[in-house]
């Protein structure tokens, strides 16, 4: 994949900034705060965008960090080549974000995922970890540090992930909740506590139930003993009174239902009569037709009046033009201006010539007086010249006065007034002709709107005839019909409901039996009938059992209530403990699942992808060291080793610069194995802590990979810029 260019419409400090890139090495140089990190993030933004983050910290939220300094949005586009095909990505992040990918023919490409993931086959996290290398990610100076990085890559394809530590922490976390070998942990403790609470709840419930029941029954029994004998006679009379009261309530409801039925019939007949006017029934369909015709007539009338107003305003503008510029005469204004300018020019010329002639006449006269010339000749020449001067001056004055007169005839006091008029006239004339064309269009539009209005008006008039009202009362009639229809429907529903209620009363009650029962009704009952019946039956049987039951209840109530724990408290504690157990079991199960998945993934990587990574890293290392070393040996147990003259040596024998190249070879091997398309490689300030020896080694690495990858090196140091600029085909971009 290659970036051809990127356009930052609004991204961080950049506004409408464009950058073109070479297919090989690109060096982006600039001081701190020049925008290097912003441009680096823009490349990632084009491919993956910025995921939503809840954090409002600018340092951790890329959307806040790189929002435009002017409008708070982000907008960028880029042209790319992927697998020999050209694409363009346009991305906008604002209140409504979007990304658009088009091919070289302008067809939109819908991948269903971010463009970077579609092109490269990896998500944003994998791209950052493998194709983006920063100063803090160059290998450790010690062989132990490099070995640990290699071990992590072999297990997880990520040097920052320590699988051994992760497995240990997961095991400790699982054992805290449930140790499968020793039967210890939070889960087993909670299970034992729940069993204990369940047993305690059973005991407390039985004891508490016995105590409460005994107290309640004893209290009730004592009350019944006090008034049983006196209540039996009253209860029988009370039952008769209740039955009489119930009969009176039913009769009253029947009468009320009959009254409501009669009123509903009257209301329905009134509503039905309003809708039947002139023998015609006005229903919902009629109302819809009338409302539609009214709205159409109203809308077309407004459109017709609007078109008429526009036409009249344009006519008024033309009349103002005619009135304002009616002073123009038959002679063209430009001709009047030219004649006036010519007259001014002539009067200057004639004035100058006549002045010369007058001076010459004076000279001849002087020469005649002093006898340098014959007086007759001198005075004759002087008189002739003076006469010519006077004639020329008069001619110039006459021409100017005529031009001035012509200026006044056309209504101008000065040349400046004529020039101003001419300028205004040309513009107004042009607008006048444009308005004339518009007037024809507006006239046609007005005629069309008028025709539509007349048709709608005719349709409304036709419908309004059936109502006996004028079209001007259409809105009022529509309102009346709506109210009438609503009233009709309400009346109809009320009538049907009233008929149903009245019929139900008649079918379920014997009116003669109700009339006989009412005779026993003396006052409104204070209790329900079922309560009275229950008391009556209870009292009859209670007197035979009360004495024996009283003894038993007194014995039960004497139980020491203070020694019993409330069952509700035990139950609440048990439920809370069960919730803790569920969460503990879930945590333990999740840890077991995570451990299994982690071990399986490590084995897959170790046996599948990791050998391929090691093979490719070995090939790249051999190339980058010009064959000095035959390759790399990578293992999860021993880390990194080198092969020289057929012998395996520890990485400790390598110089720091060669270690860096070995590490970078591993990173490039990851890109070759895990990316389906060669990605761009971003090297961000990787030389910051590199000495001259290591610098030379890393520089050679960059030169070699730029032949296969598009490489972006971001640096603020002149040394790196100067050295990288000497590599053939390097594109240097300097940020100010």
Secondary structure, 3 states (H helix, E strand, C coil): CEEEEEEEEEECCEEEEEEECCCCEEEEEECCCCCHHHHHHHHHHHHHCCCCCCCCCCCCCHHHHCCCCCCCCEEEEEEEEECCEEEEEEEEECCCCEEEEEECCCCECCCCCCHHHHHHCCCHHHHHHHHEEEHHHCCCCCHHHHHHHHHHHHHHCCCCCCHHHHHHHHHHHHHHHCECCCCECHHHHHHHHHHHHHHHHHHHHHHHHHHHHHHHHHHHHHHHHHHHHHHHHHHHHHHHHHHHHHHHHHHHHHHHHHHHHHHHHHHHHHHHHHHEECCEECCHHHHHHHHHHHHHHHHHHHHHHHHHHHHHHHHHHHHHHHHHCCCCCCCCHHHHHHHHHHHHHHHHHHHHHHHHHHHHHHHHHHHHHCCCCCHHHHHHHHHHHHHHHHHHHHHHHHHHHHHHHHHHHCCCCCHHHHHHHHHHHHHHHHHHHHHHHHHHHHHHHHHHHHHHHHHHHHHHHHHHHCCCCCHHHHHHHHHHHHHHHHHHHHHHHHHHHHHHHHHHHHHHCCHHHHHHHHCCCCCCCCCCHHHHHHHHHHHHHHHHHHHHHHHHHHHHHCCCHHHCCCHHHHHHHHHHHHHHHHHHHHHHHHHHHHHHHHHHHHHHHHHHHHHHHHHHHHHHHHHHCCCCCCEEEEECCCEEEEEECCEEEEHHHCCHHHHHHHHHHHHHHHHHHHCCCCCCEEEECCCCCCCHHHHHHHHHHHHHHCCCCCEEEEECCHHHHHHHHCCCCCEEEEEC
